[in-house]
Amino acid sequence: MRGSRALALAWLCLLRLPCAPPAWAAPGATRALRSEAGARDRRSGPARLRIPERFDPRRERFWQRPAPAAPLVVGSAALDTIQTPTGTRYRLLGGSAIYASAAAATASVSRPLLVAPVGTDFPDGHVEKLRTLGVDTRGLDRQPGPTFSWTGRYGANLKDRETVQTQLGVLESFRPRLPPGFRPKFVFLANMSPEQQSEALAQLPRGGAGAHVLVDTMNMWIRSHRPALERVLHRADLLLVNDEEARLLGGTDDLAAAARNVLALGPQMVIVKQGGQGATLHTRVGQKMRSFQVPAFPVRKVVDTTGAGDSYAGALTAYLAHTDRFDVDNVRRGMIFASAVASSTVEDFSLDGLERLTREDLMKRFDQVAAEADRTQVSSARGVGPRRPRRPAARHPRPAAAAPQPQTAARPAQSQSLAPAR
């Protein structure tokens, strides 16, 4: 290569043309140009998320994968009464684990094992519907007493929700019991008390050490059972919360700072759900936090938003179990899948929307969300505190003579607020 370059320069000189070597001819120039191109790519934003065929629901190879280990879903089963501007429905099949397991079984992507308590008033028809969807109901625990029931009233925009009545029934004394010998690789602990979540974890082989654990929670547990919840988060791989719950758990109105504080409690990743605005994944990379946004599928007509978050989490768990991989890129792909599945939940009451979702429709929705995610992708890096401290570590002020640092905004104590601080 060096001889060819020298020969070319000799001919240029003989022809009395400029003899200064061009940029491409200089030693190491190719490497420098590649570095410059890489820098331009990094400045322009994060690379597009690759979706290999075996991870892409739009490809046959995805559906031809060998049957993976069934995911486990533990939570509540309920009989819901829903009041919306379009009407009222009584004693609908509902509950966090019901929605999550039904979404996980959508289009036969997995056969989740459902563990939840039901009372003597729980209709056999509801059990049969779950089996028809592809849910393994061996873990339904029928106990004497009434099934957990919830009555909710929605406002005209279907975003404002009021709890009219709650009757815990058999859920209050529920103690999760897993079928003997069941060894899931992916577990979703749906919304229930942290003590019940811990009890479910304790029954997993090696206390869940060999499984990837996804956890959901709510404001009531954050306020009144925080020590027990933090013990669960210490063992969790991924936490799913909405923006209000993230701010409450993180102790600040700054959503990015709240996510950083939640990561410091233990989970590797946090997904903050924001309804029609989609969801944002926050994850730790060393001492930094990186964030990726995935949009929601645009639903033309929203009928009932009950169970949308549970459906999202169940579909995400099923995708991870089906692809048998837990890393940042695969969670991002799973969020696209979850957005496509959960969009069908809000199009009707109870599980009716999920029942109608075909594989072809799911593929189209996935394609639309994936395309929008490419256009609106967001990535940022922020400092993350030590893993699982009780409180954020105090930072000492810099000496007056210290030179200003150009990346100060990325440091935990001086991160740029996305919302007014409390």
N, C-alpha and C positions, 0 to 999 in steps of 0.2 A: 504493500500500500504506500509506504514512504517513497519507494523508487518510482512508482507511477506518478505521485504528486510532484517529485523533483523533475521528472521528464516533462510533465505538462508545463511547469514553470519555465523550463529551458526553452521550449517552443514559443512561449509567449514573449520571452526576451528576444529571441531571434527575429520574431515578427515585429519587434519594436513596439509591442503593446505594453500597457502598464504591467510591471512585474510584481507589484505588491500582492502577496497571496490573498485571495478572497477569504471571507469569513469562514466559509465551509471547509476551506483547505487547511486551516490552522489546526495543529495537533490539539485534540480534546474538544474541538469546536462542536462536534456532533453531540457529545455529552452535555456541553453547556447549553446548546439549543434545546435539547430535551428537558433539561432542568428548568429553563425559562418557560417552556410550554407548560410543564407541570405546575410552575408557580402561577401562570395565568389561570390554569384550571382551578387551582386552589383558591385564587382570589375571586373567581367568578361564582364560587359556591360549591356545595357538596356534589359528588358524582351521582349520576342517576342510579337508583336502586336496581341492581340486576335481579332478574327473576328467571333462574334456570328452568328448563322444561320440567324437571322432576318436582319443582316447587310451584309450578304455575297451573292453577285450576283451569286455565284456558287450553291446556295441552292434555292429550290422552295419557301421556306418560305419568302425569300426576295421579290420575285415577287408577292406573294399573299397578301402583306400588303395592307390595305385599301388605297384608293387614297388620297394622302396628298394634302395640299393646294398648288396650282400651284405657282412655283417661277416666279419672275418678272425679265425680262432682258431688260435693257434700253441701247441704244447705236446707232451706225450708221448702215445704209444699204448702200451698194455700188455696183457699176458696175466696176469690176476690169479687167484690161488688164495685163496679166502675161507673161513675156518673160523668158523662161528657156532654158538651152542647148538643150532640146529635142523638143522645139517648142514654139509657141506663141498662146495664147488663148485670145479672145476678149470679152469684156462686160460680164464677168462671174459674177454670183451671189456671192457677198461678203459683207464685212463690219463686224465690231466687234460684233454687236448684232445678225447678221445673223448667223455667225459661232457659237456663244455661245448658241443661242436658238436651233439651229439644233442639236448641241451636247447634249443639255439638254433633247431633245426629243428622243434621240437614244434609240432604243429597248423599246420604250414606258415607259421609267423609270419615265418620268414626262410629263406634257403638259404645257410648259412655255408660259407665256404671253409676246409677243414681242412688244416693243414700240420703233419705229424708224421712221425717216422721209424718204419718197421716192418722187421722182419727177414724172412729167407726162410721162417721158420716161421709167419708170420702168415697165418691161414686166409683163403682167398678168400671164404668165407661171411661173415666179419666185414665185409669191404669191401662186399659186396652188401647186408648189413643196414644199413650206414650210408647207402648210396645210396637204399635204400627209405625210410629216415626223412627223406630230403631233404637230406642233407649232400653238398656238392661235394667229392669225394675227389681232385681233381687234384693236391692238394698232399701226398698220401701218398707218402713217399719210401722206396721199398723198397731196402734195402741188404744186402749180404752179412753174415751173422751172425745171432745170435738177437735176437728182439724183447725189449725191456725187460719184465721180469717182476717181480711183487711177490706175496709170500705174507703174509697178515695173519690174526691170530687175535683174535676179539672175545670180551669177557667176557659174563656173563649179562645185563647191562643194555644191551649193544650200544653203550656209550659208551667203555668202556675198550678200547683197541686196542693190540695188540703186533705189531710187525713181525718176522716169523719169518725171512724171507729176501728179499733184493733182488739182482737181477742186472740191471745197467744195459744190457748188450748194445749195440745200435746207438745207444741214446740217449746214451752217453758221448761219441761222436764226432759227434753230430748237429750239422749246420750248416744252419739254416733256409734254404730256397730258395723264394721267392715266385714264382708264375707271372708272366711278363713282362706289363706293362701293367695289372696289377691295382691298382685305386685304391680301397681301402676307406675309408669315413668313420668306421667304428667298428672297433676292434681289441681283442681280448682276448689278452693274453700270459699263458697259463696257467702253472702251476708248472713251472719248469725253471730252469737256472742263469741268473743275471743276465747272464752273457756271451752266452748264447744269446738271451736276450730283447733285448739290445742289438743283436745281429747282425740279428735280425728287424726291429727298428726302422730300422736303417740302410738296409734295402732298400725301405722305403716311400718314395713320392714326397716329396721335401724332408725326408727323415729323419723322416717321421711328423708334420710340422708341420701338415698339413691334416687330420689324423685325430684322433679322440678315443680315447685309449689307456687301457684298463683293465688292471690288473696284479695278479697273485696271486704269493705267495711262501710260504716256509716257514721254520721255525726254523733248519734247516741252512744255508740261504743267508744268513740274518740274522747267524749266528755266524761263518761262515767266509768269506763273500764280501761283507761289508758295503760296502766302498768301491764295488764294481761295482754293488751293489744301489742304493746312493744315487744313482749316475749314472742308473740306470733311473727311479727315482722323480722325479728332476729333470725328466724328460720325460713323466711320467705325469699323467693327469687324475684318475684314481680308483684307489685301492688297496683290495683286498679281503684281509682277514686275519681270523683268529679271535682271541678275546680273549687267548690265551696269546702268540700272535705279536705282537699289538699291544703288550703289556706289554714283551716282549723288545726290539722295535724302538724303542719309545718310551722305554725305560730307566727305567720306574717301574711299581710295582704299582697305582698309581692309574690306572684305565682311562681316565678323562676326560683326565687330564694326559698320559697316553701318547698318546692320539689327537691332542692339541694338539701334542705334540712331533713326531709323524709328519707332521702337516700342514705343519710348519715345514720339512720336508725337500723339499717341492715339490708334492705332489699337491693338487689343488683340494678333493678329497673323500676321505674314508676310510670304508669300511663295515667295521664290526666284527661278524663273525658269531658268534652264541652258541647255535648248535644249536637245541634245542627252545624256547629263549627268544626266538628271532627274531634280528633284526640291528638295529644302530644306525648311522645315517648321521651323520657329523661333517663339517662343511663350514665354510670360512672366509667370513666376511662382514666385509670390512675387516680390522680387527685383533681381531675377535671370532670365537669358534667357536660355531656353532649345531648342535644335535643333535636328531635325529628318530628315533624308534623305530618299527619295523614288526614285528609279531608273526609267528611261524611258524604254518603251517597245522597244526592238530592231527591227527596221523596215528593211526589206531586201532591198527594193528599194524605195528611197525617190523621189517623183515626184515634189511636190510643198509644201513648208512649210508655205505658206500664211494661216493665220487663225489658226495655231496650238495652239498658246497661248490662243486665244479666245475660242477655242473648249475645251481646258483644263479647263478653268475657268467655262464655261457653264456646263460641265459634273460634276465638283465638286459641283456647286450650286445645280444641279439636285439630286445628291446623298444625299446631306445634307437635301434637302427638302423631298426626298423620305423616308429617315430614321428618319426625324424630330428630329434631335439632333445636337447640336453645342457644341462640346468639342474637346480637343486635339486629343484623340484617334479616334473619328469619322472623324475629318478632315484628319488624317493620312490615315484612310481607304478610305476616299473620294479621296485622292490623288492617291491611287492605281487605283481606278475606273477611274479617270480622265486621268491617263497615258494610260490606256487601250483604252479609247475612242479616245483620241487625236491622237494616233498612226495611226488610220485609215484616219485621215484628210490628212496627208502628203503623203499618198499612191496614191493620184490622185488630180486633179484640183477641185477647188470650193468645193461643198458638195458631190461630187460623191463618195468619200471614205466613208463618214459617211452614205450615203444611202445604201451602200452594207454591212455595218456592221450588222451581225445578232446577236441574243442573244447568240447563241452557240459560235460564234467566240469571242464575248465580254467576255464570261465566261472563255474561254481558255486564252485569253490575261490577264485577271485579275489574273488568277491562276499563270501565269508565272511571272508577276510583283510582286505579293505577295511573291512568293518563293524567288525571287532575293532580295526583300526588307528585308527578314529575314536574308539573308546572309551578306548584306552590311549595316545593320542598324548602324546609327551613332547617338550618343547622347552626348551633352555637356552642361555644366552649366556656364554661365557668368553673371556678374552683369548687371542689367538694371537700368537706371537712373529713376528719378521721372517721373510720367506720364505726357506727353505733355509739357515739358519745351520748351522754345524758343531756348535754346542752352544747350549743356551738362554742368552739374554743375561742377564747378572747384573743384579739390580735393587738400587739403593741404598736404604737405609732412609730413611724419612721423617724430617724434622727433628722434634725433640721437641715443638715448638710448633704443628705442623700440626694442623688440625682433623680429627677423624675423618670418614672418608668412608663414606656409607651403602652404597656398592656395592663395598666392598673385596673381598668374596668372589668377585667376578667377575674380579679381576685375576690374571694368570698366576702370580705368585709366591705368591698367598695363596688359590688356589682351594680350594674345599671338597672334601676327599678323599671318593671313593666307595668306597675300599678302603684298608686300612692301607698307609702309605708304606713303601718298602723301607728 
